[in-house]
Amino acid sequence: MAEPFFFYVSSRKSLRYKWEVSGNDIGGSPENPQSITLDTKGLEASIFPLSVSADDRDEMVSPAYKSLNFQIE
């Protein structure tokens, strides 16, 4: 789940989220775009990059961006 705590937004509903896993856009749920579910069943142990950005459609502010490495054991 991604929540932009450190920048002003006009409303949570005005936020656009972009999720990527290993550089591929994975989209999000239209009902809950701030959340994703990763199905890792059957995957071998690995580490892959996961990133999310959020911006406000109604305000002229820079987007928030976070990237981390997700590890499957």
Buried (B, 14 or more C-beta within 10 A) or exposed (E): EBEBEEEEBEEEEEBEBBBBBEEEEEEBEEEEBBEBEEEEEEEEEEEBEBBBBBBBEEEEEEBBEEEEEEEEE
